[in-house]
Amino acid sequence: MQRHGGLIRGIQWVVVAVYAFLILVPAVMPLPDDTAHLWNNLTLAAQFVFWGIWWPFVLLSMVMLGRVWCGVLCPEGALAEFASKYGRGWAIPRWMRWGGWPFVAFGMTTIYGQMVSVYQYPKAVLLVLGGSTFAAMIIGLLYGREKRVWCKYLCPVNGVFSLLARLAPFHYKVDEDAWRRSYKNGEHGHRVIPINCAPLLPLRNMKGASDCHMCGRCSGHRDAIALTWRAPSSEVVQLGDKQANPWDTALILYGLLGIAIGAFHWTASRWFVDLKMFFATWLVDHDITWPLDTNAPWFLFTHYPEQNDVFSWLDGTMVIGYILATALVYGTALLVLLMGATRMLGRFNTVRLHHLAQGLIPIAGAGVFLGLSATTLSLLRAEHMSLWWASDMRIAILAIANLWSAWLAWLVTRRYSARFLQRGLAMVWFAAALAVVDSAWWLMFWGWASK
């Protein structure tokens, strides 16, 4: 990767060009009619590329390769670093370093995307993804020098990628003894050549793969950094207590297993329809009709009359409320169950709680993958493709993710207790948490679909 840095940067700009084409051109084209297909309509093709292939498999790449997407292919990262090279170079302000941004940015972007139907309409894609890219460039112009300040602190999916990368089977490992020797011996016997770590990592003390963008620039630096294979469980189990923090737990429980589930759920939920009818009837009975108006602009709530897809103020409010309520119910239920598992291992300890929560990363990542792939399958179904395998594939993914999460939790319990009974009791609580998560996907893919 170091020898072919120019080629990699060239690939980055090709991805930027493709990305720009897919978010800009469909936004100025007419919406597809009933005769449009994936192979003859750019808008449908772009929808399939973004939500059917791009994002699901970017998530999968985090688990398989670490954050190679971030360091090698991400158009936002490339543009942010490019802008930073020619920007003002201001110091990073304290407000930007707040640890809650990954959770808040993910939650706000996910909810807003549902308000404007980002999976369906190109103008919404331009607004959400294009707006994020524009913000990344502005941050790059203002802060840092050849750095990816946006990626490290404000990117809406930075926290998600950081969690999933902890499962990757390899990382750049730092030999701290070799690093110290380099102060006397140099690098390969010569003067140490400085490198630019764009995501602002403290390379000497770098542990794990959660924040590393896997760009390869630091490989071999001071004869101390090398790409190394590892057990996929090692980072969560061995470093999870040191990385444990409440914002990661919030992102797992209330973000990936709460807000994301609500965002995928509401379009299939019978409960959503029943609640909307209840509130609409109540409003009409009390002669309150303005919430039923459909005059909200498209950039606030979905408004495409030509597609017979228009949100009333009630619809939009219901979407927001349903997602937040789902996050509150699922997130709190999972938190209580994890607290029970933590207590089984001894006196209650928050570090242990946050460590155990990381055991849910596989099932959380699998859920988001399944939710996004539902868009893939719906587009393929519209083309009359046979999807007989879809249900079995979903069951297999959930089964693997459940076993992986359970295995991680079992290994984590060993860090805090050597007693089989204590660990077993903790796993009962953790298994109940997995069952709660599984119930969400059962409802979406089988429960509501069968009615």
C-alpha positions, -999 to +999 in steps of 0.1 A: +000+000+000+029+023+006+046+015-027+013+021-045+002+052-027-004+071-059-026+044-073-046+043-041-051+080-042-062+077-078-088+050-068-100+074-041-107+101-067-125+076-090-147+067-061-153+104-054-163+109-091-187+079-091-202+090-057-208+125-070-224+112-102-247+090-083-259+116-058-261+146-082-274+133-115-305+113-103-315+143-082-322+164-113-339+136-133-376+127-133-387+101-108-390+066-123-424+055-135-440+020-134-421+009-165-386+017-151-361-011-142-328-013-125-310-017-159-326+012-177-332+038-151-304+057-134-324+066-104-333+030-096-297+019-104-283+045-080-308+035-053-297-001-057-260+008-056-262+030-025-287+011-003-286-023-019-249-029-023-228+000-011-238+005+025-246-032+034-212-044+022-193-014+036-206-026+070-195-062+061-161-050+051-156-035+086-159-069+101-138-086+075-111-061+068-112-034+094-117+002+083-101-002+049-131+015+034-124+046+055-087+048+047-088+037+010-122+042-006-144+066+014-151+097-007-159+119+024-126+110+040-107+117+008-124+151+003-120+161+040-083+154+039-079+172+006-097+202+019-076+201+051-044+203+030-054+237+017-075+249+046-071+273+076-054+247+098-072+258+130-069+239+162-096+214+169-121+230+194-131+213+226-168+210+216-158+188+187-140+164+209-171+156+229-174+118+231-212+117+224-210+129+188-209+094+173-241+084+190-259+118+184-248+121+148-259+085+140-292+090+157-300+123+141-289+112+106-309+079+108-341+096+120-338+125+095-332+100+067-366+083+075-383+117+077-374+124+041-374+088+028-337+087+020-338+051+008-364+059-019-358+094-033-327+109-050-333+145-036-332+131-001-300+112-009-284+145-021-296+162+010-284+136+035-253+122+019-244+153-001-249+174+030-227+152+051-200+154+024-202+191+022-200+194+060-169+171+059-152+195+034-161+226+055-146+210+086-115+200+066-111+236+053-113+250+089-095+225+111-063+204+111-036+202+084-039+172+060-061+155+087-095+138+087-110+158+116-145+151+104-139+114+102-125+112+137-151+133+155-183+141+136-189+114+109-224+099+115-211+064+110-177+067+126-189+052+159-206+023+141-175+016+120-153+018+151-175-009+169-175-033+139-138-029+132-131-044+167-142-078+152-118-076+123-093-105+121-062-083+117-049-049+126-017-028+126+001-039+158+026-016+175+058-030+191+065-004+217+100-019+225+109-015+188+095+020+189+118+029+218+148+013+201+142+035+170+152+066+190+187+053+189+188+030+159+165+049+136+143+032+110+161+004+090+193+019+104+185+054+089+168+085+101+131+081+109+109+094+081+078+112+095+044+101+084+010+117+083-016+098+103-048+114+089-072+101+115-050+116+143-041+084+161-013+082+188+006+057+168+031+048+196+003+037+219-022+025+193-042-006+204-067-025+183-084-015+151-113+005+162-099+039+152-073+029+126-083+036+090-060+008+077-045+031+051-011+014+054+009+047+056+024+038+090+033+002+081+070-004+091+072+030+107+102+030+132+104-008+124+076-010+150+043-012+132+032-042+112-001-057+098-008-086+121-034-113+122-054-118+154-083-137+168-116-119+159-125-119+196-093-104+209-100-067+208-134-070+225-122-094+251-088-081+259-092-044+253-129-040+259-125-029+296-100-002+285-122+010+256-154+007+277-173+040+278-210+049+282-213+064+247-203+032+230-228+014+251-255+039+242-246+035+205-249-002+207-281-004+228-300+027+219-285+033+185-278+001+165-303-020+186-328+008+191-330+037+166-318+016+137-344-011+145-372+015+147-361+030+114-363-004+097-395-014+116-420+013+110-426+006+074-436-030+082-451-025+116-488-032+121-486-013+154-475+018+135-506+017+113-529+010+142-515+039+162-517+063+133-553+054+127-561+059+164-545+093+165-561+104+132-595+093+144-590+112+177-579+143+159-609+143+136-633+136+164-619+166+182-620+188+151-582+192+150-574+187+113-541+207+107-519+177+117-535+158+087-524+185+062-498+174+037-481+208+031-447+201+047-418+207+023-399+176+010-368+185+029-387+182+062-411+153+055-416+131+024-436+150-002-438+135-036-475+138-048-466+125-083-456+092-066-486+092-042-462+094-014-468+123+009-464+126+047-489+146+067-476+163+098-491+134+118-472+109+096-439+126+101-444+130+138-454+094+141-423+082+123-401+102+147-421+091+178-421+054+167-384+053+162-376+071+195-401+048+214-386+017+198-351+029+208-363+036+244-381+002+248-354-020+232-324+000+245-337+000+281-348-036+281-313-046+269-296-023+295-316-039+323-307-074+311-270-065+308-271-050+343-285-083+355-256-102+338-231-078+353-245-083+388-242-121+384-204-117+381-201-099+414-206-065+428-221-042+402-194-024+381-200+000+352-168-010+334-180-046+334-214-035+321-198-016+292-175-045+285-204-069+284-223-046+261-196-050+235-205-087+233-237-075+214-216-059+186-220-089+162-258-091+166-261-053+163-240-052+131-259-082+116-292-065+123-282-033+105-269-054+076-302-073+075-322-041+076-303-025+048-304-057+027-342-056+030-339-027+005-317-049-017-343-076-017-373-053-023-356-039-054-348-074-067-384-085-059-397-056-080-378-070-109-396-104-103-364-122-092-368-154-072-359-148-036-367-183-022-333-182-004-339-149+015-356-163+046-329-190+050-302-165+046-316-142+072-319-171+097-284-182+090-270-146+095-289-142+128-278-177+140-241-169+133-244-135+149-261-149+180-234-175+185-207-150+179-222-126+205-227-154+230-191-165+225-178-130+230-198-126+262-186-160+275-150-149+270-157-115+286-172-132+317-139-151+321-122-118+327-142-112+358-149-146+373-134-181+373-166-196+387-186-216+362-219-210+380-214-172+381-205-171+344-234-194+336-259-172+354-245-141+336-250-159+303-286-166+311-292-128+313-271-123+282-291-149+263-323-131+273-308-100+258-301-118+225-337-131+225-350-095+228-329-085+198-341-115+178-377-107+186-373-074+167-362-092+135-388-119+139-415-093+140-401-075+109-394-105+087-418-131+098-443-119+125-459-089+107-453-104+072-474-134+080-505-114+089 
